[in-house]
Amino acid sequence: MASARKGSRQPGFEEALARLETIVKSLEGGDLPLEESLRLFEEGVSLTRLCAGKLEEAQRRIDVLTRGEQGDPKLVAFESEADDEGGRPESS
């Protein structure tokens, strides 16, 4: 599928998500002509696919990084920055 903006670089996840939010707000307003609404909808679908692909890629990278020594999947608890700052001891 053609990129949302021909001849331009592919946006990063955050940039694509911000643009997608702008598109949704514009479409929800309902004041756009049909052709403009369709153009924005097509761009939104493209950005949605881009974001989904980037999330899948991130998940694959996390899966690789959290494998055990023999390459078997290993469940690793997620600790947020708030948990780290709270001074809780790490469980092993």
FENQUIGI-V635928 format. One record per helix or strand. SS is the DSSP state (H for helix, E for strand). FROM is the first residue (numbers start at 1). TO is the last residue. If there is no record, write none. Layout:
SS;FROM;TO  SS;FROM;TO
This chain:
H;13;29  H;34;65  E;67;67  E;73;73  H;81;85
